[in-house]
Amino acid sequence: MKDPVFVIHGVANRDREEFASAVTALSAAAEVEMVPVHWGDLGAQEQFIDAALPSYRADADTLRDGGEPAPVSLDDPFATSLFPEPVDRQRQLAQIEAALREQLDAEGDDEDGGGLRDSGSGGSRLDAEDILDYLAEAWSGTQWLCRTDDAALLRETGRSLAHALLDETATGTDDPYDGLRGPASDDPGRLRSLVRRRLRDLDRVAGAAVQAVGARLNHAVRSRFGPGTTRFLGDVLVYQRHRDAVHARVRQVIDEVDPGLGRGPERPVRIVAHSLGGVIAVDMATSTVPLWTESLVTFGSQAAFFHVCDPRGGQLSPYGGSAPVELPASLGRWTNLWEPLDVLAFAAAKVFQLHDGTTPVDIPVAHRASTGMWTHSAYWDLPDVAASIGKVMRQE
């Protein structure tokens, strides 16, 4: 009768009973006796992680009564990344010009007039050429609009600017003190001022929108993917520093079943490992005093990635890029499963070669729509994973 298969979990497994239940279900699906190896209590402390995460606080003084609002600044890193550098100014202005002229013509031809035409001449009182000259002068003073190449935003800027200027210069009112309204065409300085003010207003709106959307997207990304990423990085850092303690826990669980298991080639162990658990299994099987492993099945694991970035030592030589690294005889067979959308899963066949000259077997498992986008933890319930484990572990 075969010895049981030992299952090593990956990152963020703090609940021992929950992990044991997952192993029980996997054991039944794979039709192989399994023993859980829980080391999560040795992992990263995560109760104070929030203290290290930046938070976004909207400026309570963004909208004020009276006076000029505080200027929008590029001080939000997330927002700055959306508009990283100024782009082709001429192309920007050309798109704005087309929309501005179109809007001037459309509103100037309005059959109701609306005060947009000069009563004496019947033509538009606003000179598009003057507006465009003043726009070009003021464009470099914008903080957000000068950084976008979004055609829709630039077109809307041109249309909104034209509409605002037409409203400002309308004469269809009996009130001689109607705000800033008046014959702008008779006062170039006033038209220049209007262009600057309206462009500054539009720039502020664009900046406020980017900051608001950026902050909410930042929060959503952190809320959805942040905890998993934080736990992954935290446990990786802890394992790198306290590798011996984690290995000792694995050895302890194996010894509780049979102290002779894994001590030599005559009694190798069989291991199934998820995520960082696969790194642990490969590290132990290739150390100078190895855990002799007959069959290893990893899923969603990073052993090859870690070794390429930072050679693991033990009996492994660094990866040079031209040929795979030879694994010692203490690691007999290796099947590596990966899910297509799992960004934390890596292939092993190009980086490693088994002692008999063959390579680890990389097998993709089918993605299931029900697992969503974060698939790193979905392997436990995937039928293909259980089937692959059962097939490998039942081989004599």
C-alpha positions as CSV (number, residue, x, y, z in Angstrom):
1,M,0.0,0.0,0.0
2,K,1.3,3.4,-0.9
3,D,2.2,6.0,1.7
4,P,-0.2,9.0,1.9
5,V,0.4,12.1,-0.2
6,F,1.4,15.2,1.8
7,V,-0.3,18.5,0.8
8,I,1.6,21.8,1.4
9,H,-0.5,24.9,1.1
10,G,0.6,28.3,-0.2
11,V,0.2,31.8,1.0
12,A,-2.6,33.2,3.2
13,N,-3.7,30.0,4.8
14,R,-4.2,30.9,8.4
15,D,-7.1,28.7,9.2
16,R,-5.9,25.1,9.9
17,E,-9.3,23.5,9.9
18,E,-10.3,25.3,6.7
19,F,-7.2,24.0,5.0
20,A,-7.8,20.5,6.3
21,S,-11.3,20.5,4.9
22,A,-10.0,21.6,1.5
23,V,-7.5,18.7,1.6
24,T,-10.2,16.3,2.5
25,A,-12.3,17.4,-0.5
26,L,-9.3,17.2,-2.8
27,S,-8.4,13.7,-1.5
28,A,-11.9,12.5,-2.2
29,A,-11.9,14.0,-5.7
30,A,-8.5,12.6,-6.6
31,E,-9.2,9.3,-4.9
32,V,-5.8,9.4,-3.1
33,E,-5.1,9.5,0.7
34,M,-3.8,12.8,1.7
35,V,-2.3,14.5,4.8
36,P,-2.4,18.3,5.2
37,V,0.8,20.1,6.1
38,H,-0.2,23.4,7.6
39,W,2.4,26.1,8.2
40,G,0.2,29.2,7.9
41,D,0.7,30.1,11.6
42,L,4.3,30.8,10.7
43,G,3.4,33.2,7.9
44,A,3.2,37.0,7.8
45,Q,1.4,39.0,10.4
46,E,-1.4,40.8,8.6
47,Q,-3.5,42.4,11.3
48,F,-1.7,45.8,10.9
49,I,-1.3,45.8,7.1
50,D,-3.7,48.8,6.8
51,A,-1.3,51.0,8.7
52,A,1.1,50.7,5.7
53,L,-1.4,51.4,2.9
54,P,-1.8,54.9,1.6
55,S,-5.4,56.3,1.7
56,Y,-7.1,58.9,-0.4
57,R,-8.8,61.8,1.2
58,A,-10.9,64.1,-0.9
59,D,-10.2,67.8,-0.3
60,A,-13.1,69.1,1.7
61,D,-12.4,72.6,0.4
62,T,-12.7,71.7,-3.2
63,L,-15.9,73.6,-3.7
64,R,-16.1,76.9,-1.9
65,D,-18.5,79.8,-1.9
66,G,-17.0,82.9,-3.5
67,G,-13.6,83.6,-4.8
68,E,-11.4,81.5,-7.0
69,P,-11.4,77.8,-6.2
70,A,-8.1,76.2,-5.2
71,P,-6.2,75.1,-8.3
72,V,-6.2,71.4,-9.3
73,S,-2.7,70.0,-9.0
74,L,-0.9,66.9,-10.2
75,D,-0.1,65.7,-6.7
76,D,-2.1,62.5,-6.9
77,P,0.3,59.7,-8.0
78,F,-2.5,57.6,-9.4
79,A,-4.0,60.5,-11.4
80,T,-0.6,61.6,-12.6
81,S,0.0,58.1,-14.0
82,L,-3.1,58.5,-16.2
83,F,-1.8,61.7,-17.8
84,P,2.0,61.1,-17.5
85,E,3.5,63.5,-20.0
86,P,2.4,66.4,-22.3
87,V,1.5,65.2,-25.8
88,D,1.6,66.6,-29.3
89,R,0.2,70.2,-28.8
90,Q,-0.6,70.8,-32.5
91,R,-2.6,67.7,-32.8
92,Q,-4.5,68.5,-29.6
93,L,-5.3,72.1,-30.8
94,A,-6.3,70.8,-34.2
95,Q,-9.0,68.5,-32.6
96,I,-10.2,71.3,-30.4
97,E,-10.3,73.7,-33.3
98,A,-12.5,71.5,-35.4
99,A,-15.0,71.0,-32.6
100,L,-15.0,74.7,-31.6
101,R,-15.7,75.8,-35.2
102,E,-18.4,73.3,-35.6
103,Q,-20.1,74.5,-32.4
104,L,-19.7,78.2,-33.3
105,D,-21.3,77.5,-36.7
106,A,-24.1,75.4,-35.3
107,E,-25.1,77.9,-32.6
108,G,-24.6,80.8,-34.9
109,D,-27.0,79.3,-37.4
110,D,-29.6,78.7,-34.7
111,E,-32.9,79.9,-36.2
112,D,-34.0,81.4,-33.0
113,G,-30.9,83.6,-32.9
114,G,-30.5,83.5,-29.2
115,G,-28.4,86.6,-29.2
116,L,-25.6,84.8,-31.0
117,R,-25.7,87.0,-34.1
118,D,-24.9,90.6,-34.4
119,S,-28.2,92.4,-35.2
120,G,-26.5,94.7,-37.7
121,S,-24.6,92.3,-39.8
122,G,-26.3,89.0,-39.3
123,G,-22.9,87.2,-38.8
124,S,-21.4,85.6,-35.8
125,R,-20.0,88.2,-33.4
126,L,-17.2,85.8,-32.3
127,D,-14.1,85.5,-34.4
128,A,-12.9,81.9,-34.4
129,E,-9.4,82.9,-35.4
130,D,-9.1,85.2,-32.3
131,I,-10.4,82.5,-30.0
132,L,-7.9,80.0,-31.4
133,D,-5.0,82.4,-31.0
134,Y,-6.0,83.1,-27.4
135,L,-6.5,79.3,-26.8
136,A,-3.0,78.6,-28.1
137,E,-1.6,81.2,-25.8
138,A,-3.3,79.7,-22.7
139,W,-3.0,76.0,-23.6
140,S,0.4,75.5,-22.0
141,G,-1.0,76.9,-18.7
142,T,-3.4,73.9,-18.3
143,Q,-2.3,71.1,-16.1
144,W,-4.6,68.3,-17.2
145,L,-5.9,69.0,-20.7
146,C,-2.4,69.5,-22.1
147,R,-1.5,66.0,-21.1
148,T,-4.4,64.1,-22.7
149,D,-4.5,62.7,-26.2
150,D,-8.1,61.5,-25.8
151,A,-9.9,62.7,-28.9
152,A,-13.4,62.6,-27.2
153,L,-12.2,64.8,-24.3
154,L,-10.5,67.3,-26.6
155,R,-13.6,67.5,-28.9
156,E,-15.8,68.1,-25.8
157,T,-13.4,70.8,-24.6
158,G,-13.7,72.6,-28.0
159,R,-17.5,72.4,-28.0
160,S,-17.8,73.4,-24.3
161,L,-15.5,76.4,-24.8
162,A,-17.4,77.6,-27.8
163,H,-20.7,77.2,-26.0
164,A,-19.5,79.0,-22.9
165,L,-18.1,81.9,-24.9
166,L,-21.3,82.3,-26.9
167,D,-23.3,82.4,-23.7
168,E,-20.9,84.9,-22.1
169,T,-21.1,87.3,-25.1
170,A,-24.8,87.0,-25.8
171,T,-26.7,90.3,-26.0
172,G,-30.2,89.0,-25.8
173,T,-30.9,90.6,-22.3
174,D,-32.3,93.8,-21.2
175,D,-30.0,94.0,-18.1
176,P,-27.0,96.2,-18.9
177,Y,-25.2,94.7,-15.9
178,D,-25.7,91.1,-16.9
179,G,-22.5,89.7,-15.5
180,L,-19.7,89.6,-18.0
181,R,-21.9,89.6,-21.1
182,G,-21.2,92.2,-23.7
183,P,-19.9,92.7,-27.2
184,A,-16.6,90.7,-26.8
185,S,-15.7,91.3,-30.4
186,D,-15.3,95.0,-29.6
187,D,-12.9,94.2,-26.7
188,P,-10.0,91.8,-27.7
189,G,-8.7,91.9,-24.1
190,R,-11.9,90.8,-22.7
191,L,-12.3,87.9,-25.1
192,R,-8.7,86.8,-24.3
193,S,-9.7,86.9,-20.6
194,L,-12.9,84.9,-21.2
195,V,-10.9,82.2,-23.1
196,R,-8.4,81.9,-20.3
197,R,-11.1,81.7,-17.6
198,R,-13.3,79.2,-19.4
199,L,-10.3,77.0,-20.4
200,R,-9.1,77.1,-16.8
201,D,-12.5,76.0,-15.6
202,L,-12.6,73.1,-18.1
203,D,-9.1,72.1,-17.0
204,R,-10.2,72.0,-13.4
205,V,-13.2,69.9,-14.3
206,A,-11.0,67.4,-16.1
207,G,-8.6,67.3,-13.2
208,A,-11.3,66.8,-10.6
209,A,-12.8,64.0,-12.7
210,V,-9.5,62.2,-13.1
211,Q,-8.7,62.5,-9.4
212,A,-12.1,61.2,-8.4
213,V,-12.1,58.3,-10.8
214,G,-8.5,57.5,-10.1
215,A,-9.1,57.5,-6.3
216,R,-12.1,55.2,-6.7
217,L,-10.3,52.9,-9.0
218,N,-7.3,52.8,-6.7
219,H,-9.6,51.9,-3.8
220,A,-11.4,49.3,-5.8
221,V,-8.2,47.6,-7.0
222,R,-6.8,47.6,-3.4
223,S,-10.1,46.3,-2.0
224,R,-10.4,43.5,-4.6
225,F,-6.9,42.4,-5.2
226,G,-5.0,44.1,-2.4
227,P,-5.5,41.6,0.4
228,G,-4.5,38.6,-1.8
229,T,-1.4,40.4,-3.1
230,T,-0.5,41.7,0.4
231,R,-0.7,38.2,1.9
232,F,1.2,36.7,-1.0
233,L,4.1,39.2,-0.6
234,G,4.0,39.0,3.2
235,D,4.3,35.2,3.3
236,V,7.0,35.2,0.6
237,L,9.1,37.6,2.7
238,V,8.6,35.6,5.9
239,Y,9.5,32.4,4.1
240,Q,12.6,33.9,2.7
241,R,13.8,34.8,6.2
242,H,12.4,31.8,8.1
243,R,12.8,29.0,5.6
244,D,14.3,26.6,8.1
245,A,11.3,26.9,10.4
246,V,8.8,26.2,7.6
247,H,10.9,23.2,6.4
248,A,11.0,21.9,10.0
249,R,7.2,22.1,10.1
250,V,6.9,20.0,6.9
251,R,9.4,17.5,8.2
252,Q,7.5,17.3,11.5
253,V,4.2,16.4,9.8
254,I,5.9,13.8,7.7
255,D,7.7,12.3,10.8
256,E,4.3,12.0,12.5
257,V,3.2,9.6,9.8
258,D,6.6,7.8,9.4
259,P,10.0,9.2,10.5
260,G,11.6,7.1,7.7
261,L,9.7,8.8,4.9
262,G,11.8,11.1,2.7
263,R,15.1,10.3,4.4
264,G,16.5,8.4,1.4
265,P,15.8,7.0,-2.1
266,E,14.3,3.8,-0.6
267,R,11.3,5.7,1.0
268,P,10.6,8.8,-1.0
269,V,7.5,10.9,-0.3
270,R,4.8,12.1,-2.6
271,I,3.8,15.8,-2.4
272,V,1.1,18.0,-3.7
273,A,1.7,21.7,-3.3
274,H,-0.1,25.0,-4.1
275,S,1.5,28.4,-4.8
276,L,4.4,29.0,-2.4
277,G,4.0,25.5,-1.2
278,G,5.5,24.4,-4.5
279,V,8.5,26.5,-3.8
280,I,8.8,25.0,-0.4
281,A,8.6,21.5,-1.9
282,V,11.2,22.1,-4.6
283,D,13.5,23.8,-2.1
284,M,13.3,20.8,0.3
285,A,13.7,18.2,-2.5
286,T,16.9,20.0,-3.8
287,S,18.6,21.1,-0.6
288,T,21.9,19.7,0.4
289,V,20.1,17.4,2.8
290,P,17.1,16.7,0.6
291,L,13.6,15.5,1.3
292,W,13.5,12.6,-1.2
293,T,10.5,13.1,-3.3
294,E,9.1,10.4,-5.6
295,S,6.3,12.5,-7.2
296,L,5.6,16.2,-7.0
297,V,2.4,17.9,-8.3
298,T,2.4,21.7,-8.0
299,F,-0.4,24.1,-9.0
300,G,-0.2,27.9,-9.3
301,S,3.4,27.8,-8.2
302,Q,6.4,30.0,-8.6
303,A,9.5,27.7,-8.2
304,A,10.9,28.4,-11.7
305,F,10.2,32.2,-11.3
306,F,12.0,32.4,-8.0
307,H,15.0,30.5,-9.3
308,V,15.4,32.6,-12.4
309,C,15.2,35.8,-10.3
310,D,17.3,34.6,-7.4
311,P,19.0,31.1,-7.5
312,R,17.7,28.9,-4.7
313,G,21.0,27.3,-3.8
314,G,21.2,23.8,-2.4
315,Q,21.9,21.4,-5.2
316,L,20.7,23.8,-7.9
317,S,23.0,25.7,-10.1
318,P,21.9,29.2,-11.4
319,Y,19.8,29.4,-14.5
320,G,22.0,30.7,-17.3
321,G,19.4,31.1,-20.0
322,S,20.8,28.6,-22.6
323,A,20.0,25.3,-20.9
324,P,17.7,24.1,-18.1
325,V,19.0,23.6,-14.6
326,E,19.5,19.9,-13.8
327,L,17.5,18.7,-10.8
328,P,19.0,16.1,-8.4
329,A,17.9,12.5,-8.2
330,S,16.1,13.4,-5.0
331,L,13.2,14.9,-7.1
332,G,11.9,12.0,-9.2
333,R,8.8,13.4,-11.2
334,W,7.3,16.8,-11.3
335,T,3.9,17.8,-12.8
336,N,3.2,21.5,-12.8
337,L,-0.4,22.7,-13.3
338,W,-1.2,26.3,-14.2
339,E,-4.5,28.2,-14.8
340,P,-4.4,30.6,-17.8
341,L,-5.6,33.7,-15.8
342,D,-3.5,33.0,-12.8
343,V,-0.8,35.7,-12.8
344,L,1.1,33.9,-10.0
345,A,1.5,30.6,-11.9
346,F,4.7,29.9,-13.8
347,A,6.0,27.2,-16.1
348,A,8.8,24.9,-15.1
349,A,9.9,22.9,-18.2
350,K,12.1,25.6,-19.7
351,V,14.0,26.3,-16.4
352,F,14.4,22.8,-15.0
353,Q,15.4,19.3,-16.2
354,L,14.9,16.1,-14.2
355,H,17.8,13.9,-13.3
356,D,16.8,11.3,-16.0
357,G,17.0,13.9,-18.8
358,T,13.2,14.6,-19.1
359,T,11.6,17.8,-18.1
360,P,8.8,18.7,-15.6
361,V,5.4,18.4,-17.3
362,D,3.6,21.7,-17.5
363,I,-0.2,21.2,-17.9
364,P,-2.7,24.0,-18.3
365,V,-6.0,23.5,-16.6
366,A,-9.2,24.9,-18.1
367,H,-10.5,28.2,-16.9
368,R,-14.0,28.3,-15.5
369,A,-16.0,31.4,-15.8
370,S,-17.4,30.9,-12.3
371,T,-14.0,31.5,-10.8
372,G,-13.9,35.1,-11.9
373,M,-10.6,37.0,-12.5
374,W,-8.7,36.1,-9.4
375,T,-8.0,32.4,-10.1
376,H,-5.0,31.8,-7.9
377,S,-7.1,30.2,-5.2
378,A,-9.5,28.4,-7.5
379,Y,-7.4,25.3,-8.1
380,W,-8.7,23.4,-5.1
381,D,-12.2,23.1,-6.7
382,L,-11.2,22.5,-10.3
383,P,-12.0,19.0,-11.5
384,D,-9.0,19.0,-13.8
385,V,-6.6,19.5,-10.9
386,A,-8.0,16.6,-8.9
387,A,-8.0,14.4,-12.0
388,S,-4.3,15.3,-12.7
389,I,-3.3,14.7,-9.1
390,G,-5.1,11.3,-9.0
391,K,-3.5,10.2,-12.3
392,V,0.0,11.1,-11.2
393,M,-0.2,9.8,-7.6
394,R,-1.9,6.5,-8.5
395,Q,0.9,5.5,-10.9
396,E,3.0,2.7,-9.6
